Amino acid sequence: MFDASSSQKKDEQYYPTKQEMMETRDSRRRLQTPEYQAQVQKAESNLQLVNMILMSFSAEQNACVEQRLSLGRHQHRTEEALRTIIYEMKQK
């Protein structure tokens, strides 16, 4: 059976928390002025710019790594070719 007194106690127990949450929501709404919205938009665009710059640096770094690997492979093939030439010259 439903107990009205326990339900009322729960409401009384959680009322201060609910009230605090509503006050917080109201204070957030008061802060959302046009100036605040403009600041948020500017901060978001600055963040996007920073992310684009970081991605550019990352791409450049990856390209440098690929170039180093390619040069390393080319150097290895050149050394092998020189060893082969030296070996063939010694055989003659």
WONOR-V454397 format. One record per helix or strand of 3 or more residues. SS is the DSSP state (~ for helix, > for strand). FROM is the first residue (numbers start at 1). TO is the last residue. If there is no record, write none. Layout:
ss=SS from=FROM to=TO
ss=SS from=FROM to=TO
This chain:
ss=~ from=4 to=31
ss=~ from=34 to=91
